[in-house]
Each structure stands twice: as structure tokens, then as C-alpha cells.
Amino acid sequence: MADKDRRERAGRGAGGGSAAYGLGLIGALVYYIQQADGFWPGVLGVLKALVWPAFAVYYLLKVVGA
């Protein structure tokens, strides 16, 4: 019975990261689509919006010199 309780509690509180990612995705979509001056740059903007955390981590590590 204790294992079942532990498994049920394990999933609680894990939704905050996905909410932040979702809001960031929407913001990135709006930004990249506004910057696009045609159809294909808009498509590229959608693809960039899907992987925006990778860009953020890359440039953060670049700034700190890692």
C-alpha cells in the first residue's frame, strides 16, 4: 500500500515546467512570426520557436564562458 501512495505523490507538482515552456513557446512564436517577411521565414520561425530553450541555453553558456 505504501508503494501505491508513493507513486501517486510522485507526479504532483511536476506541471510548472511545462507551463513555462508553453508560455515561452507562444511568446517565441509571436516574436519569430512578426520578424518573418515571407512564408518560408515564417515556417523557419515556427521551427525555431519549438526549440527556443536550446537557443537560450546555448547563448547563456556562451556568455558565462563555459
Secondary structure, 3 states (H helix, E strand, C coil): CHHHHHHHHHCCCCCHHHHHHHHHHHHHHHHHHHHCCCHHHHHHHHHHHHCHHHHHHHHHHHHHCC
